[in-house]
Amino acid sequence: MAAAIEVKGWCPGILRPMQSGDGLIARVRPWGGAIGLTEAKLLADAAQRFGNGHIDLTRRANLQIRGLGEASLNGLQDVVTTLGLVDRDARTEAVRNIMVAPLAGIDPGEAVDVRPLARALESGLATDPALHDLPSKFGFLVDSGGSVSIAGERADIALRAVGQAIALGLDAQSGTMWIGRTSPDAAVKVALAAARAFLDVRRDRRRLRDLDEQDLVGLRSTLAATLDGIDGDMSATSDRPLGVISLGINRFAVGVAAAFGRLEAHQLRNFATMAEEAGAADIRLAPWRSLYVEARDIVAARQLVESARDIGLIVEDTDPVLRIDACPGAPACRSSSVDTRHDARRFAALVFKGNVHVSGCAKGCARSTPADLVLVGIQGGEQGSYKVIRNGTTRDTPERTIAAEDAGAVFDV
């Protein structure tokens, strides 16, 4: 029988791992949203040596190494420390939640390279002890305003390049409120001021979108007074291209995804080696559980796509697996009574036009936004059962309950 659901309210780190059904989980937060190829290979080796070889790509564009033991954790920590990927203490690590546009610096649609801005934001969070009181799920995003945008992702505080300026956005219940713009030089100062303002009114709230209307309006007004207005449409594109991506004349990138965000150690190691052969300098992580690299030319890009396909990575954005979000499920997670990813692979072959969220429990770790169809694992039956929810999240009222082996019937709509 699965364990009772426990919502911890924090994310694991290297210095503060989290216990799960398959051992300890440790999260590696790349600096500036990218990881070097040598670092990627050494992390893959460490995941195999000290864990169970499973590496998850998270919704915050991090790497999560699973299956660690109390004894083997020290070995992984030593490797990560040597690679310079660890913060000075657990509190600093916990607040460094920054997503960066995966093609920042090479996206032909951007007017500002936001990578220095992201690094300055990381430094600001690390050096201000007051900001270490931010809840560990409080997050930032830095978007380049290019063709591959993360501005549609949810983050408490968003910075987005708009022409030569940087727009500031705050997360509300309805999504991001873009409240004004400033210069690239002032953007980090404004973002950190927004975080401090949240701390002043947060009480027991963990996210900006949890603030009541009065507090949110007050915070918005205070910040807007220091910003210029925003002209034009701030809606974000939702393009998540995979395969060969043109970056302009004779410049190319490659995007690949892992089914349900799960990489095996050998896949990461091989992909890093192949990316190096294609002329890449690093691997960029996207919050939709994909990896991006730059390639030297079209030939190298095409070869990398085929090689990635050969090792089991997804290279086409039309792959039906990509419309399904699924958490690790049983037996990896003690809160789950269903093997979510086994079932999700079955569901990917069925006819259904919308997106699907298969969750082992009501926590909904794989997806926080509504999905067209949500299957939530509950106790009962040898293989468990699912609650069926349409156009909602794992917390909404189900329309019925169905056995896991019969869940495919709900796709026949």
Phi and psi in degrees as a GROMACS rama.xvg file:
@    title "Ramachandran Plot"
@    xaxis  label "Phi"
@    yaxis  label "Psi"
@TYPE xy
-69.1031  152.731  ALA-2
-70.9105  158.767  ALA-3
-62.595  148.522  ALA-4
-67.4778  132.522  ILE-5
-127.177  114.712  GLU-6
-92.8146  108.156  VAL-7
-79.5436  -26.4663  LYS-8
77.014  11.5187  GLY-9
-148.558  162.728  TRP-10
-107.306  147.486  CYS-11
-69.3208  160.178  PRO-12
-139.23  -174.878  GLY-13
-71.382  -39.5923  ILE-14
-86.0016  -18.1866  LEU-15
-136.89  80.3338  ARG-16
-71.3213  169.504  PRO-17
-124.635  140.268  MET-18
-79.6929  135.954  GLN-19
-136.47  -175.878  SER-20
-67.7417  -22.4363  GLY-21
-108.772  22.1873  ASP-22
113.512  -165.107  GLY-23
-76.903  145.806  LEU-24
-112.515  132.898  ILE-25
-125.934  133.915  ALA-26
-105.398  130.974  ARG-27
-103.324  121.949  VAL-28
-100.589  107.933  ARG-29
-64.4807  150.149  PRO-30
-80.4375  129.71  TRP-31
64.8541  18.6897  GLY-32
78.6093  7.97511  GLY-33
-137.438  155.501  ALA-34
-133.213  136.868  ILE-35
-65.5654  156.437  GLY-36
-66.8393  -39.2934  LEU-37
-65.2837  -41.2408  THR-38
-60.5016  -42.7243  GLU-39
-61.2048  -43.0163  ALA-40
-65.6273  -42.3288  LYS-41
-69.3274  -34.304  LEU-42
-66.6175  -39.5285  LEU-43
-61.4588  -44.7169  ALA-44
-61.33  -40.8163  ASP-45
-67.3739  -37.4029  ALA-46
-63.4791  -35.6099  ALA-47
-75.095  -38.809  GLN-48
-77.0979  -42.1466  ARG-49
-103.818  -17.4358  PHE-50
-119.227  -154.047  GLY-51
-100.94  9.48001  ASN-52
85.6576  -1.34171  GLY-53
-90.8633  130.174  HIS-54
-127.456  122.902  ILE-55
-100.271  137.336  ASP-56
-89.7919  123.271  LEU-57
-95.7978  168.913  THR-58
-70.2915  -10.6212  ARG-59
-102.46  15.6036  ARG-60
62.5706  43.4597  ALA-61
-118.447  171.879  ASN-62
-107.86  134.688  LEU-63
-121.913  119.5  GLN-64
-98.8631  128.527  ILE-65
-111.287  167.294  ARG-66
73.2546  27.0582  GLY-67
-82.4744  149.467  LEU-68
-105.432  166.251  GLY-69
-57.8515  -37.9146  GLU-70
-76.3223  -38.1841  ALA-71
-80.6407  -16.5825  SER-72
-57.5781  -41.5694  LEU-73
-59.1948  -37.3242  ASN-74
-63.3341  -43.5628  GLY-75
-64.7506  -43.2825  LEU-76
-60.0334  -37.3666  GLN-77
-63.5576  -42.5287  ASP-78
-64.106  -47.4212  VAL-79
-65.1766  -36.5516  VAL-80
-64.5312  -43.6682  THR-81
-60.973  -35.7007  THR-82
-78.6619  -6.70224  LEU-83
74.8729  25.6552  GLY-84
-103.457  10.1483  LEU-85
-112.707  146.973  VAL-86
-84.9753  172.722  ASP-87
-73.3391  -24.1662  ARG-88
-157.593  170.605  ASP-89
-66.8979  -33.8726  ALA-90
-68.2818  -40.8116  ARG-91
-64.2216  -43.5457  THR-92
-59.1362  -41.9946  GLU-93
-64.541  -28.8666  ALA-94
-95.148  -4.81009  VAL-95
-84.6642  68.1912  ARG-96
-109.291  88.2226  ASN-97
-130.136  121.53  ILE-98
-98.3148  139.657  MET-99
-125.735  139.104  VAL-100
-51.1162  128.7  ALA-101
-67.6905  -19.2417  PRO-102
-109.344  20.4835  LEU-103
-55.3036  132.354  ALA-104
92.455  -18.8928  GLY-105
-129.548  -3.15755  ILE-106
-74.6996  122.538  ASP-107
-66.8586  -16.1272  PRO-108
-88.5502  -1.971  GLY-109
-92.9629  148.467  GLU-110
-103.528  -19.2299  ALA-111
-129.988  131.8  VAL-112
-80.7588  110.682  ASP-113
-91.3009  3.33888  VAL-114
-62.3136  -43.419  ARG-115
-60.9771  -34.5944  PRO-116
-63.9261  -43.1601  LEU-117
-63.271  -41.0325  ALA-118
-66.1211  -37.329  ARG-119
-67.3843  -35.3659  ALA-120
-65.5959  -42.0549  LEU-121
-59.2818  -43.8787  GLU-122
-64.9691  -41.2226  SER-123
-62.9023  -40.2156  GLY-124
-66.2534  -36.9555  LEU-125
-72.3185  -33.5034  ALA-126
-96.9768  -5.23484  THR-127
-106.965  102.14  ASP-128
-57.6571  -30.2184  PRO-129
-62.0985  -33.5929  ALA-130
-75.1248  -12.1511  LEU-131
-72.0452  -6.98518  HIS-132
-85.6895  -2.71571  ASP-133
-61.5014  141.951  LEU-134
-58.3781  148.323  PRO-135
-70.9016  -14.1724  SER-136
-95.1536  -1.21501  LYS-137
-69.4707  128.693  PHE-138
-136.929  162.789  GLY-139
-122.985  155.095  PHE-140
-134.025  149.319  LEU-141
-128.666  113.958  VAL-142
-115.56  140.566  ASP-143
-85.3995  -6.84271  SER-144
72.5101  15.9539  GLY-145
-89.2098  -162.948  GLY-146
-76.1476  -25.5694  SER-147
-110.362  95.0057  VAL-148
-105.718  147.037  SER-149
-110.161  10.6481  ILE-150
-64.7871  -18.9272  ALA-151
-83.4561  -7.3391  GLY-152
-76.9388  155.579  GLU-153
-86.8235  127.391  ARG-154
-148.032  149.201  ALA-155
-62.1659  -43.3302  ASP-156
-128.62  126.652  ILE-157
-118.907  137.847  ALA-158
-118.554  127.454  LEU-159
-137.387  126.955  ARG-160
-68.6502  129.171  ALA-161
-130.026  100.112  VAL-162
63.6567  -129.755  GLY-163
-93.3271  3.76676  GLN-164
-106.885  172.801  ALA-165
-123.388  123.438  ILE-166
-89.5245  145.652  ALA-167
-107.551  130.072  LEU-168
-123.92  145.462  GLY-169
-118.185  140.073  LEU-170
-80.8522  126.741  ASP-171
-120.733  175.395  ALA-172
-59.4494  -31.8392  GLN-173
-88.2788  -2.08492  SER-174
123.642  -165.37  GLY-175
-74.67  128.642  THR-176
-99.0565  114.741  MET-177
-87.9357  116.21  TRP-178
-108.079  -11.7283  ILE-179
168.792  178.565  GLY-180
-135.706  157.889  ARG-181
-146.96  -176.112  THR-182
-81.6615  157.505  SER-183
-56.8152  -34.3734  PRO-184
-67.5302  -29.1236  ASP-185
-98.2849  -7.2427  ALA-186
-62.558  -43.8018  ALA-187
-66.1234  -41.0144  VAL-188
-58.4657  -42.0112  LYS-189
-67.9373  -42.1825  VAL-190
-62.6211  -41.9565  ALA-191
-69.6004  -33.4964  LEU-192
-64.8982  -37.5319  ALA-193
-63.7384  -39.3919  ALA-194
-65.941  -40.9069  ALA-195
-65.909  -37.5225  ARG-196
-63.9049  -37.2089  ALA-197
-62.1731  -43.1515  PHE-198
-60.7934  -31.6711  LEU-199
-67.9427  -25.7933  ASP-200
-120.62  1.89813  VAL-201
-67.8571  -36.4223  ARG-202
51.8389  -113.681  ARG-203
-103.699  12.1665  ASP-204
-79.5782  140.143  ARG-205
-97.9831  -20.4946  ARG-206
-134.819  155.216  ARG-207
-58.5111  -37.801  LEU-208
-70.5048  -7.52781  ARG-209
-88.2399  -8.97328  ASP-210
-66.0812  148.853  LEU-211
-74.5201  165.742  ASP-212
-59.0973  -40.4607  GLU-213
-63.5849  -45.0986  GLN-214
-65.3311  -41.1906  ASP-215
-66.2852  -42.5241  LEU-216
-63.507  -41.4476  VAL-217
-63.8552  -42.7076  GLY-218
-64.3644  -43.3586  LEU-219
-61.9336  -43.8771  ARG-220
-64.3136  -41.5924  SER-221
-60.6824  -45.5073  THR-222
-72.5756  -40.2612  LEU-223
-61.1623  -28.5088  ALA-224
-65.3671  -19.7171  ALA-225
-99.492  2.12268  THR-226
-119.152  158.987  LEU-227
-83.8402  161.466  ASP-228
-72.7906  166.315  GLY-229
-112.137  128.492  ILE-230
-108.378  143.412  ASP-231
93.4131  178.527  GLY-232
-80.6346  127.003  ASP-233
-104.813  10.6325  MET-234
-63.501  146.187  SER-235
-103.216  144.593  ALA-236
-73.004  158.394  THR-237
-117.005  20.0186  SER-238
-65.9546  131.639  ASP-239
-131.812  67.4229  ARG-240
-66.2954  144.507  PRO-241
-125.549  168.959  LEU-242
81.3671  -149.202  GLY-243
-79.7329  129.815  VAL-244
-121.869  123.409  ILE-245
-77.1528  133.753  SER-246
-112.198  21.7682  LEU-247
110.628  -163.452  GLY-248
-63.8564  116.123  ILE-249
58.2188  28.291  ASN-250
-129.973  136.422  ARG-251
-144.052  153.108  PHE-252
-128.764  167.536  ALA-253
-131.316  134.425  VAL-254
-116.812  137.128  GLY-255
-136.156  156.422  VAL-256
-129.979  161.386  ALA-257
-114.199  137.546  ALA-258
-56.6808  120.699  ALA-259
57.9082  21.6443  PHE-260
77.7825  9.08527  GLY-261
-97.5927  114.702  ARG-262
-102.814  142.284  LEU-263
-92.1816  153.964  GLU-264
-55.316  -41.314  ALA-265
-66.6578  -31.1157  HIS-266
-67.3007  -45.4029  GLN-267
-63.4927  -43.293  LEU-268
-62.1234  -47.4618  ARG-269
-66.1155  -39.5333  ASN-270
-65.2451  -40.338  PHE-271
-62.0934  -40.7968  ALA-272
-64.8132  -44.3981  THR-273
-67.0547  -37.2509  MET-274
-64.8225  -38.5062  ALA-275
-61.7734  -43.1701  GLU-276
-64.3625  -27.2925  GLU-277
-84.5349  -1.56827  ALA-278
97.7837  8.76922  GLY-279
-74.5855  154.274  ALA-280
-105.193  -25.4254  ALA-281
-157.347  175.985  ASP-282
-117.474  126.953  ILE-283
-101.983  138.334  ARG-284
-104.492  137.181  LEU-285
-111.509  149.574  ALA-286
-70.8734  -5.98835  PRO-287
-96.2861  28.3701  TRP-288
62.5699  44.1651  ARG-289
-127.981  162.198  SER-290
-121.511  142.797  LEU-291
-131.312  141.676  TYR-292
-140.79  154.972  VAL-293
-90.1345  144.358  GLU-294
-118  153.737  ALA-295
-70.9397  -31.3382  ARG-296
-161.451  178.586  ASP-297
-65.7177  -34.5783  ILE-298
-64.8915  -46.9677  VAL-299
-63.8693  -37.9729  ALA-300
-64.201  -45.8686  ALA-301
-64.714  -39.7667  ARG-302
-65.2704  -39.5107  GLN-303
-64.8063  -39.6559  LEU-304
-59.6335  -46.8032  VAL-305
-67.4508  -38.0407  GLU-306
-66.4861  -38.7803  SER-307
-64.7045  -39.7265  ALA-308
-60.945  -40.0899  ARG-309
-64.2343  -27.307  ASP-310
-97.0376  12.144  ILE-311
93.5058  11.5021  GLY-312
-87.7826  157.518  LEU-313
-91.0039  128.38  ILE-314
-123.453  6.33306  VAL-315
-127.038  129.932  GLU-316
-76.7149  0.369263  ASP-317
-95.9727  0.678331  THR-318
-60.3581  127.649  ASP-319
-62.2472  -22.5853  PRO-320
-60.9651  -29.8356  VAL-321
-71.3954  -14.0925  LEU-322
-88.1172  2.16521  ARG-323
-117.629  125.997  ILE-324
-100.29  128.8  ASP-325
-141.238  130.392  ALA-326
-75.5837  172.08  CYS-327
-58.3655  -34.9682  PRO-328
66.6001  -170.597  GLY-329
-75.5177  145.718  ALA-330
-90.7914  0.546549  PRO-331
-65.058  -32.6838  ALA-332
-112.177  129.561  CYS-333
-73.5994  -14.5003  ARG-334
-84.0857  -9.64087  SER-335
-103.611  143.287  SER-336
-110.425  4.78978  SER-337
-130.064  150.394  VAL-338
-86.9693  83.9244  ASP-339
-60.3471  -42.6286  THR-340
-75.4448  -30.8417  ARG-341
-62.2273  -46.0694  HIS-342
-67.1354  -39.3943  ASP-343
-62.0089  -36.6016  ALA-344
-64.1466  -36.1923  ARG-345
-64.2825  -44.207  ARG-346
-66.1826  -29.2269  PHE-347
-61.5627  -24.4137  ALA-348
-86.5445  -4.48169  ALA-349
-93.6633  159.933  LEU-350
-84.4184  116.218  VAL-351
-160.877  127.583  PHE-352
-81.7997  -24.9492  LYS-353
-94.1211  -165.634  GLY-354
-97.5906  156.944  ASN-355
-131.43  139.887  VAL-356
-121.872  117.019  HIS-357
-108.612  110.885  VAL-358
-119.011  138.406  SER-359
-72.0612  -19.9558  GLY-360
-158.761  -177.565  CYS-361
-74.4423  -8.29339  ALA-362
-64.7091  -33.0833  LYS-363
64.8756  45.1956  GLY-364
-62.5305  -29.9951  CYS-365
-77.8847  -21.8708  ALA-366
-159.062  130.357  ARG-367
-102.43  -19.4511  SER-368
-89.2078  160.763  THR-369
-62.3355  150.975  PRO-370
-126.169  158.682  ALA-371
-63.6184  -37.0489  ASP-372
-136.616  129.174  LEU-373
-124.13  129.138  VAL-374
-116.357  119.662  LEU-375
-115.963  119.857  VAL-376
-66.6307  140.053  GLY-377
-134.255  171.157  ILE-378
-70.7619  151.533  GLN-379
126.322  133.306  GLY-380
81.0645  157.23  GLY-381
-61.8315  -40.0699  GLU-382
-100.274  2.71056  GLN-383
86.3473  176.334  GLY-384
-138.321  166.348  SER-385
-122.745  140.456  TYR-386
-84.887  139.536  LYS-387
-105.659  124.062  VAL-388
-130.083  136.883  ILE-389
-115.081  138.208  ARG-390
54.251  54.2171  ASN-391
-163.166  -159.25  GLY-392
-121.372  178.945  THR-393
-64.4368  -18.0512  THR-394
-89.6778  -6.50059  ARG-395
-81.0508  167.61  ASP-396
-73.3482  126.945  THR-397
-76.8191  154.513  PRO-398
-87.3425  -24.7078  GLU-399
-171.775  175.23  ARG-400
-120.486  142.533  THR-401
-141.421  144.412  ILE-402
-65.6121  148.046  ALA-403
-56.3172  -41.4437  ALA-404
-70.2697  -15.228  GLU-405
-105.638  3.09721  ASP-406
-64.4215  -23.5624  ALA-407
-60.0189  -22.0649  GLY-408
-64.1962  -26.9371  ALA-409
-74.3756  -10.2661  VAL-410
-84.3629  -12.1708  PHE-411
-83.8593  72.165  ASP-412
